[in-house]
Amino acid sequence: MNPAGLYMLEKPEPFRTMLLHLQATVEAVTPNAELLFKWKLPFFYIDNNPFCYLNSSKKYVDLVFWHGAHLTKHTQVLISDGRKHMKSLRYESLEEINQKILVDVLLEAYALRDRKYYK
């Protein structure tokens, strides 16, 4: 099995379900995203460029956007945690995932891939 898939399947609940839900949503919204295992994390690449990655801690799951600093929608829920370029959507339970916000942010991030900082 793919190491990225193993990363998600080996996490305890509720994090496993959250990670798998986020993976399915990323793949549905950005069909050309390729799931790789980089820096010991499930990473989505688009056209050989990092797009976003999944990270699970003991308290939450983050969907981290590589160029999150350029996102303008739903900024009130995006977390920077002192990171200059990356921002994330953070969830402590599956019920916290607002699918509309998740899809909106994914679509905006996907649209950014044509910008100069992706080249």
N, C-alpha and C positions, 0 to 999 in steps of 0.2 A: 504494500500500500504506500501511497505517496506520503512522505514525512509530514506535509502540511495537514493532510487528513488525519494522520495519527495524532498530531498535536491536539486537534480538536476532540477526537474521540477519547483521548486519554484524560481529558479534563473532567472533574466531577460535575454533577448536576448542581445548579441549573446552568452552569457555564457552558457545558457541552451543547445543550439545546440552543442557547443564545448564539454561540459561535456558528453552529450549523445553519441557523436561521439567517444570520448575517451573511454567511458564505452564499447561501441560495439567493438572497436578495441581490448581492453584488453581481453574481453571475447572471441573474435575470435582467438586471438593469444595464449591465455593461457586458454584453455577450462575447466580446473579443478580449476580455480580461483573462489572463493566464495565471492560475494559482501555482505559486512556487513556494519553496521553503528557503528563506533567506534570513540570516542573522537569528536562526532558531525560532522564526515566526512564520505563520502563513502570510504570504505577501502576494498581492495581485499586481501584475505588470500588464501594461497596455503598450503595444508597439515597442517592447524592450525597455520601457520606462516604468519606474515604480509609480503605482497609483495609490494604493492604500494597503494597510495590513491589519491583522487581528492580533490583539494582545489580551491575555487573560491573567489577572492577578488573583489573589485570594478573596478579593472583595468585589471585583467588577470585571467587565469586558469592555475593551476599547476598540472601536473601529477608527483607525488613525489615517488621516488623509495626508499624503506626502507633501502636497502643496496647499495645505489647509489655510495658510495665512491669506490666501487669495479668495477664499470663500466669503460670500456676502449674504447668503440666505441663512436664516436660523442661527445667527451668530450668538444669540442668547443661550443656546444649548451646546455650542461648540466649546470644547475645553482645550486650552493651550498648555496648562501645567508648566509654564516657563519655557516652552519650546518656541523658537522664533518662527519656524516655517510650517510646522505640523500642528494640526488641530484634530480633535477626535470627538466622536459621539460616544458617551460612556453610559453603560447600563449595569445595573445591579440585579435586574430580573428581566425575564422575557416580557412581562407585562409592561415594563417601562419603555419598550421599543415602540415608538410612534412611527408606524410604517410610512405615513405621508412625509414626515420630516426626513426619515432615512432615505426615501427615494428622491426627494427634492435635493438633498445634499449630494447624493451620488450622481444625479444628473448634472448638477452644477459642476462638480469636480470633474466629471467626464468631459464636459464642454471646455474646461480649462486645458485639456491635453493638447489643444492646438496652439496654445500660447507659447511665447518664446522661451519660458523657463522649462518647458518640456523638451526642448530641442537640444 
